[in-house]
Amino acid sequence: MTLLFEDVTKRFGALVAIDKVSIAFEPGLIYSIIGPNGAGKSTLINMCAGSYRVSEGRIRLDGVELQALEKYQIAQHGIARTYQNIRLFDGMTVLQNLEVCLFPELFGRTLAEVFLPGAARRMKDERTERCLLVLARFGLAALADEMAADLSYGNQKLLEIARATVLAPKVLMLDEPAAGLNHGETDRLKEKLRELARPDLTMIIVEHDMSLVMALSDHIVVLHQGRLLFEGTPAEVQANLAVQEAYLGSPGEVDGIREAARSRANRVRIRADADIERRRPAAL
């Protein structure tokens, strides 16, 4: 179930957002995709999910070429995702946000639900139980009857991830899951994502929160200006000079930033001391 990007390119007119990127995402691992703003992180998963068309190259899962499929077909092959901006069904309850995702799987049983009341009740109970189990995994079961729009921001983030997992996908892609969360909510998110890991699931996270990335990831992919800059373990990424320069600039620039920071700290201290001296009361 390896997810393969093979020489994938994405162009928006004259702009090359992704330039011949080749990556293999193996099941059972948690991957993070990082890079400066504009590096192409979200573009990469948007192509995988079918939101963007691939300009060149192939994206394959289990031998199926995803770039040749429609968006709904890609989802049917086991690709699930969340977005940078929350996209819940605000007019539905928490439970209904999950139940609606089961429609493709249950479509063939619709007539039975209409004409066989006993079967309809049984199928509804099965559907509800299945969704409640997913909500319980995220600590949201007690909120099942609440409107999605009334949840806290942190719980809305968790609900969106729960909804993406209800059909047990092969690949789960999360775009900025920690954006807008406070420290406590981020820690809770980290815990829930660890619990989701399983041998047959490939999890891919696009994220700017480096503490979350380093604590959670088995493997990190670094993009820069649409190209694959480096990939490796969190320790290898932290130690890589090319990654450091992409984020902070050249070694000379980094030294300059550090010196400027020290100088600023000294200026602040001197100004503070001078202010204290000016405000000191005169001796009696």
Buried (B, 14 or more C-beta within 10 A) or exposed (E): BEBBBBEBBBBEEEEBBBBBBEBEBEBEBBBBBBBBEBBBBBBBBBBBBBBBEBBBBBBBBEEEEBBEBEEEEBBEBBBBBBBEEBEBBEEBBBBBBBBEBBEEEBEEBEEBBEEEEEBBEEBEEEBBEEBBEBBEBBBBBEBBEBBBEEBEEBBBBBBBBBBBBBBEBBBBBBBBBBBBBEEEBBBBBBEBBEEBBEEEBBBBBBBBBBEBBBEBBBBBBBBBBBBBBBBBEBEEBEEBEEBBBBBEEEEEEBEEEEEEEEEEEEEEEEEEEEEEEEEEEEEE
